[in-house]
């Protein structure tokens, strides 16, 4: 602890508070931006969009495998919003919770990537509600530019929730 500083009892003050008579002590500089958090994107089926998400939001592209020792320990499962993609989510989450994943990994959330433009049919929406009752879900809408290979620029409106999760700035 620094000389002339004491921990403030006020709950709304974070960090050291100048002790009485220590007005000449300069405050520490504020950190205006948080560091982007790194994740390992793990696809639950082929074509889930792991490579695209890793390119757009940052993080480690694990494909359909667990991240290796050098990969980030925080895992995001990725699936498409079609029936087969959604059917893969709950069993994968349950397997993770049963300890069938490497112990050092943490499952953070599921990212569901739209499989087509437009609204989802009601049966698929109901499956997503089931997934949301089990784990946190982030949704990525259909992005025509990504389909054409244009991963540059800021994610379009509606595709920014993974950016908030990962801390990526575009």
C-alpha positions as CSV (number, residue, x, y, z in Angstrom):
1,X,0.0,0.0,0.0
2,X,1.3,3.5,-0.8
3,X,2.3,5.9,1.9
4,X,-0.3,8.5,2.5
5,X,-3.1,6.4,1.1
6,X,-5.8,4.3,2.8
7,X,-8.6,2.2,1.6
8,X,-11.8,4.3,1.5
9,X,-14.8,3.0,3.4
10,X,-17.3,4.5,0.9
11,X,-18.8,1.8,-1.2
12,X,-19.0,4.1,-4.3
13,X,-15.3,4.8,-4.3
14,X,-13.0,2.3,-5.9
15,X,-9.4,1.9,-5.1
16,X,-7.1,4.0,-2.8
17,X,-8.4,7.2,-1.3
18,X,-6.1,10.0,-0.3
19,X,-5.5,10.2,3.4
20,X,-6.3,13.5,5.1
21,X,-3.4,15.9,4.4
22,X,-2.2,14.0,1.3
23,X,-3.7,16.2,-1.3
24,X,-0.4,16.5,-3.2
25,X,-0.5,12.9,-4.2
26,X,-1.4,12.5,-7.9
27,X,-4.2,10.0,-8.7
28,X,-3.4,7.0,-10.8
29,X,-4.3,7.3,-14.5
30,X,-7.6,5.8,-15.5
31,X,-7.8,3.0,-18.0
32,X,-10.3,4.2,-20.5
33,X,-10.8,0.9,-22.4
34,X,-11.0,-2.6,-21.2
35,X,-8.8,-5.2,-22.8
36,X,-10.6,-7.5,-25.3
37,X,-11.3,-10.9,-23.7
38,X,-10.0,-13.9,-25.7
39,X,-12.2,-16.9,-26.3
40,X,-11.9,-20.2,-28.1
41,X,-14.7,-20.6,-30.6
42,X,-15.8,-24.3,-30.7
43,X,-18.2,-25.4,-33.5
44,X,-20.8,-28.0,-32.5
45,X,-21.2,-29.1,-36.1
46,X,-19.6,-28.5,-39.5
47,X,-20.3,-25.1,-41.0
48,X,-21.2,-23.5,-37.7
49,X,-19.3,-20.3,-38.5
50,X,-16.3,-20.6,-36.1
51,X,-13.7,-19.4,-38.6
52,X,-15.8,-16.3,-39.5
53,X,-16.6,-15.4,-35.9
54,X,-12.9,-15.7,-34.9
55,X,-11.9,-13.5,-37.9
56,X,-14.5,-10.8,-37.1
57,X,-14.5,-10.8,-33.2
58,X,-11.0,-12.2,-32.5
59,X,-10.1,-15.2,-30.4
60,X,-9.0,-18.7,-31.3
61,X,-10.6,-20.8,-34.0
62,X,-10.8,-24.3,-32.5
63,X,-12.8,-25.7,-35.3
64,X,-14.8,-28.6,-33.8
65,X,-12.1,-29.6,-31.3
66,X,-11.2,-28.4,-27.8
67,X,-8.6,-25.7,-27.7
68,X,-5.0,-26.8,-27.3
69,X,-2.8,-25.8,-24.4
70,X,-2.0,-22.4,-26.1
71,X,-5.7,-21.6,-26.8
72,X,-7.8,-19.4,-24.5
73,X,-9.5,-21.4,-21.7
74,X,-12.8,-19.6,-22.1
75,X,-15.0,-21.5,-24.6
76,X,-17.9,-20.3,-26.7
77,X,-19.9,-23.0,-28.4
78,X,-21.1,-22.1,-31.9
79,X,-24.1,-23.5,-33.8
80,X,-26.3,-22.5,-36.6
81,X,-30.0,-21.8,-36.0
82,X,-31.2,-24.7,-38.2
83,X,-32.7,-27.8,-36.7
84,X,-29.5,-29.9,-36.7
85,X,-27.4,-27.0,-35.3
86,X,-29.9,-26.4,-32.4
87,X,-30.2,-30.1,-31.7
88,X,-26.4,-30.2,-31.1
89,X,-26.4,-27.5,-28.4
90,X,-28.0,-29.0,-25.3
91,X,-26.2,-32.4,-25.5
92,X,-22.9,-30.5,-25.9
93,X,-23.6,-28.3,-22.9
94,X,-24.7,-31.3,-20.8
95,X,-21.5,-33.2,-21.8
96,X,-19.4,-30.2,-20.7
97,X,-21.2,-30.0,-17.4
98,X,-20.7,-33.8,-16.8
99,X,-17.0,-33.2,-17.1
100,X,-16.4,-34.6,-20.5
101,X,-14.4,-31.6,-21.5
102,X,-10.8,-30.8,-20.4
103,X,-11.0,-29.6,-16.8
104,X,-9.1,-26.4,-17.3
105,X,-11.8,-25.0,-19.8
106,X,-14.7,-22.8,-18.9
107,X,-17.9,-22.8,-21.0
108,X,-19.0,-19.1,-21.2
109,X,-22.0,-19.2,-23.6
110,X,-23.4,-20.4,-26.8
111,X,-23.3,-18.3,-30.0
112,X,-26.1,-19.0,-32.4
113,X,-25.4,-17.9,-36.0
114,X,-28.4,-17.4,-38.3
115,X,-28.6,-20.0,-41.0
116,X,-30.7,-17.9,-43.4
117,X,-32.0,-14.3,-43.6
118,X,-35.4,-13.5,-42.1
119,X,-37.3,-14.6,-39.1
120,X,-37.0,-18.1,-37.7
121,X,-39.9,-20.5,-37.9
122,X,-41.7,-21.0,-34.6
123,X,-40.4,-24.5,-33.9
124,X,-36.8,-23.2,-34.2
125,X,-37.6,-20.3,-31.9
126,X,-38.9,-22.7,-29.3
127,X,-35.7,-24.7,-29.5
128,X,-33.7,-21.6,-28.9
129,X,-35.8,-20.8,-25.8
130,X,-34.9,-24.3,-24.5
131,X,-31.2,-23.6,-25.1
132,X,-31.6,-20.2,-23.3
133,X,-33.1,-21.9,-20.3
134,X,-29.8,-23.9,-20.0
135,X,-27.1,-21.4,-20.8
136,X,-26.5,-17.8,-22.0
137,X,-27.0,-17.3,-25.7
138,X,-25.7,-14.7,-28.0
139,X,-27.3,-14.5,-31.5
140,X,-25.7,-13.4,-34.7
141,X,-28.1,-12.5,-37.5
142,X,-27.6,-13.3,-41.2
143,X,-24.9,-11.1,-42.6
144,X,-24.8,-11.1,-46.4
145,X,-21.3,-9.5,-46.6
146,X,-19.9,-12.4,-44.6
147,X,-21.4,-14.9,-47.0
148,X,-19.5,-13.1,-49.8
149,X,-16.3,-13.2,-47.8
150,X,-16.2,-9.5,-46.7
151,X,-15.2,-9.7,-43.0
152,X,-13.9,-6.1,-42.9
153,X,-15.5,-3.2,-41.1
154,X,-17.8,-3.1,-38.1
155,X,-20.3,-5.9,-37.6
156,X,-23.7,-4.8,-38.9
157,X,-26.6,-3.9,-36.6
158,X,-27.7,-6.9,-34.7
159,X,-24.3,-8.7,-35.0
160,X,-22.8,-6.6,-32.2
161,X,-23.7,-8.8,-29.2
162,X,-20.6,-11.1,-29.6
163,X,-18.5,-7.9,-29.7
164,X,-19.9,-6.9,-26.3
165,X,-19.1,-10.4,-25.0
166,X,-15.6,-10.5,-26.3
167,X,-14.8,-6.8,-25.9
168,X,-13.7,-6.6,-29.5
169,X,-13.9,-3.1,-31.0
170,X,-14.4,-2.5,-34.7
